[in-house]
Amino acid sequence: MRAMILAAGVGSRLDPLTRNVPKPMVPIVNRPVMEYLLLLLKKHGITDIAINVHYLGDQIASYFGDGSRWGVRLHWSHEDKLWGDAGSIKRIQEFFGDDTFLVIGGDDLTDMDLSAVIHTHKSKGATATLALSIVDDPSEYGIVQLNEDSRITRFLEKPKGEVFSRTANTGVYIFEPSVFDLIPADTFFLFGKQLFPLMMEKELPMYGHITEAYWKDVGNLKIYRQTQLDVLAGAVEVETAMPQESAGVWKGTDVKIGTSVQLGSPIAVGDGVEIGNGAVIGDNTIIGNHCRIEAGAVIRDSILWDGAVVRTNTHIERCIVARNAEIASNYAVFDAIIADPNRPMVAV
């Protein structure tokens, strides 16, 4: 079976973090969120993977290359403009051939049993199978209603007023190649607003597979923060980028820690990090690779991306410091995003 990861979108709900970094490259405990997806697909025996890119797509393609580092084969679809999720798979229809295939969003963090979803699809004789999750707030997702045989009888994309279900579409799909007959060529076309309603109208067999696995669409800042803590808490079964050194502490290689440093829990510290004398790395903090925390700095409940610098005696809490950004000495910063190295403080 082949798969496609959808990675072309802008990620505007994570602004300003995604002004210079595409959403699939946003780090979750020092690993791009899309990297976890490659590892998950490989785990379930899916190694031929297409990825569509558009916004800042060169960053994604440069990082992942041909996929050999992860034991997969990557095929790139560079899009001149956004074609929609269904339009994007249509553009590379030949890649999928005549076999069943899987589609997943490039900004999902999940440990879903993909093999179980595939089994449901094949056992039901479905044309399309949607992996589903029960959510508290379904307004940001497509919601579905199932009959007793798990066939989808109703579908509504991102309901605003009418909420008839909390069973949400996760954006993980299994398709038969016959769906391409329903998707027009060279046309912006969406699964939720066009393809699935069309399938319902034609009474094609579309089924749901409800999963209790961890699944988060890393689409906004609140969820982005929460996914970090979920990884450290073991709420999602993923392979972290650095080993766990002790209870609640993950640490990479070549980490230099000065004297009288206080380390909280849980924390993760990436490769090549320097932590100065008397610094405090408080609970629920993730430090990216090659960051520098100078003497007397205090960091709590914060996320630092690779190359970030927190200078002497600066105190930050509940902050996100983007790649290579810097906070000057003797500042106190709370509830902020520091996203631009040339504009060191941007309030949330």
VENHU-V795874 format. One record per residue. RES is the residue in one letter. SS is DSSP state (hx for helix, st for strand, lp for the rest). Layout:
[[RES | SS] [RES | SS]]
//
This chain:
[[M | lp] [R | st] [A | st] [M | st] [I | st] [L | st] [A | st] [A | lp] [G | lp] [V | lp] [G | lp] [S | hx] [R | hx] [L | hx] [D | lp] [P | lp] [L | hx] [T | hx] [R | hx] [N | lp] [V | lp] [P | lp] [K | hx] [P | hx] [M | hx] [V | lp] [P | st] [I | st] [V | lp] [N | lp] [R | st] [P | st] [V | hx] [M | hx] [E | hx] [Y | hx] [L | hx] [L | hx] [L | hx] [L | hx] [L | hx] [K | hx] [K | hx] [H | lp] [G | lp] [I | lp] [T | lp] [D | st] [I | st] [A | st] [I | st] [N | st] [V | st] [H | lp] [Y | lp] [L | lp] [G | hx] [D | hx] [Q | hx] [I | hx] [A | hx] [S | hx] [Y | hx] [F | hx] [G | lp] [D | lp] [G | lp] [S | hx] [R | hx] [W | hx] [G | lp] [V | lp] [R | st] [L | st] [H | st] [W | st] [S | st] [H | st] [E | lp] [D | lp] [K | lp] [L | lp] [W | lp] [G | lp] [D | hx] [A | hx] [G | hx] [S | hx] [I | hx] [K | hx] [R | hx] [I | lp] [Q | hx] [E | hx] [F | hx] [F | hx] [G | lp] [D | lp] [D | lp] [T | lp] [F | st] [L | st] [V | st] [I | st] [G | st] [G | lp] [D | lp] [D | st] [L | st] [T | st] [D | lp] [M | lp] [D | lp] [L | hx] [S | hx] [A | hx] [V | hx] [I | hx] [H | hx] [T | hx] [H | hx] [K | hx] [S | hx] [K | hx] [G | lp] [A | lp] [T | lp] [A | st] [T | st] [L | st] [A | st] [L | st] [S | st] [I | st] [V | lp] [D | lp] [D | lp] [P | hx] [S | hx] [E | hx] [Y | lp] [G | st] [I | st] [V | st] [Q | st] [L | st] [N | lp] [E | lp] [D | lp] [S | lp] [R | st] [I | st] [T | st] [R | st] [F | st] [L | st] [E | st] [K | lp] [P | lp] [K | lp] [G | lp] [E | lp] [V | lp] [F | lp] [S | lp] [R | lp] [T | st] [A | st] [N | st] [T | st] [G | st] [V | st] [Y | st] [I | st] [F | st] [E | lp] [P | hx] [S | hx] [V | hx] [F | hx] [D | hx] [L | hx] [I | lp] [P | lp] [A | lp] [D | lp] [T | lp] [F | lp] [F | lp] [L | lp] [F | hx] [G | hx] [K | hx] [Q | hx] [L | hx] [F | hx] [P | hx] [L | hx] [M | hx] [M | hx] [E | hx] [K | lp] [E | lp] [L | lp] [P | lp] [M | st] [Y | st] [G | st] [H | st] [I | st] [T | lp] [E | lp] [A | lp] [Y | lp] [W | st] [K | st] [D | st] [V | lp] [G | lp] [N | lp] [L | hx] [K | hx] [I | hx] [Y | hx] [R | hx] [Q | hx] [T | hx] [Q | hx] [L | hx] [D | hx] [V | hx] [L | hx] [A | hx] [G | lp] [A | lp] [V | lp] [E | lp] [V | lp] [E | lp] [T | lp] [A | lp] [M | lp] [P | lp] [Q | st] [E | st] [S | st] [A | lp] [G | lp] [V | st] [W | st] [K | st] [G | lp] [T | lp] [D | lp] [V | lp] [K | st] [I | st] [G | lp] [T | lp] [S | lp] [V | lp] [Q | st] [L | st] [G | lp] [S | lp] [P | lp] [I | st] [A | st] [V | st] [G | lp] [D | lp] [G | lp] [V | lp] [E | st] [I | st] [G | lp] [N | lp] [G | lp] [A | lp] [V | st] [I | st] [G | lp] [D | lp] [N | lp] [T | st] [I | st] [I | st] [G | lp] [N | lp] [H | lp] [C | lp] [R | st] [I | st] [E | lp] [A | lp] [G | lp] [A | lp] [V | st] [I | st] [R | st] [D | lp] [S | lp] [I | st] [L | st] [W | lp] [D | lp] [G | lp] [A | lp] [V | st] [V | st] [R | lp] [T | lp] [N | lp] [T | lp] [H | st] [I | st] [E | st] [R | lp] [C | lp] [I | st] [V | st] [A | lp] [R | lp] [N | lp] [A | lp] [E | st] [I | st] [A | lp] [S | lp] [N | lp] [Y | lp] [A | st] [V | st] [F | st] [D | lp] [A | st] [I | st] [I | st] [A | lp] [D | st] [P | lp] [N | lp] [R | st] [P | lp] [M | lp] [V | st] [A | st] [V | lp]]
//
